[in-house]
Amino acid sequence: MLNTSFIQKLLIRCPILQAPMAGGPAGPELAAAVSNAGGLGNLGAGYLSPQQLSQAIRDVRLRTDRPFGVNLFVPEPFAESAEEIRQMKDRLQAYRVQFGIASAPAPSSYAESFEEQVQAVLDEQVPVCSFTFGIPSQDVIQALKRQGTVVIGTATTVQEALQLEAAEVDVIVAQGSEAGGHRGSFLNDGAEPLIGTMALVPQIADQVSLPIIAAGGIMDGRGLAASLALGASAVQMGTAFLACPESGAHPVYKQRILSAREDDTEITTVYSGKAARGIITDFMKDMRDYSGTIPPYPIQNALTRDIRQAAAKAGDPEYMSLWAGQGLRLATGRTADDIVRQTMEQAAALMARMPSM
């Protein structure tokens, strides 16, 4: 039952995808390690320049001859308010003083060029390309599909999944509210849908004909077996890989992952302006009493970037964004190969004991 038509389509051995955690954790070493273990490794490329992305893809290919994927952030419209930005800069100034940072930067642009990132993926002929925060244009989807790239979209509701299917993506990630990192919602109208993985997966599976990848709170073979039983064709695991040796996460980030509890995360917008689940930090607590409006993504992300980078350089996790899901207690420091292998063995043993329906 673990050898599905979906994994045959991707030419992988295991129905396990490593979540494309942008910002460092999901770099070439981790992506290649997961692919070599039989799953599908993914580069978290949302913040990479086109040149950095091309180099990262080549670095993966130096480490593996197996399929792998790249994840990009679909640009969302946002309103830029000079007053909101001024107020936020004033609030953040105390942290800049704390870390000895010069005055707030004035970025010429808030995010990398999505079009140039897509072109890099096309030029490098990546096997799999996934998207978060929305649906790319038909031109982008069809250009990728013409060259044989499998296109994956991310949904947090049934309606989002239906729109992705109508847009002719190949596969849909069903992201439950337990998932770490940024929420993939794009039809939320200001109210973030927080549907759990166990509730979301079967509802999407009943409404679309595409393969479903379950994401959110899945850490081992128990989560894989449950997801397959709910109608998923594979799982996407992120927090499970964060502390492994191949992860590009900062050492203090890994330490927090291994010591945190299941109730140590919450969803916040203070780091990036977009809802994301992470380990609660002093920065998140401090910002709870902020009375102003937090600028939207990607503006807030750009405004806090120098603080997060300075905190990482100082080894201070309290001002870093420590994205993580609710399966924290199940995280280990095992290698990526061990995580994939043990997840598969545990799932196979559990499913062998299940009575035939």
Summary of the structure (lengths in Angstrom):
residues: 357
radius of gyration: 19.5
end to end distance: 13.1
largest distance: 64.5
contacts: 1265
relative contact order: 0.15
helix: 44%
strand: 14%
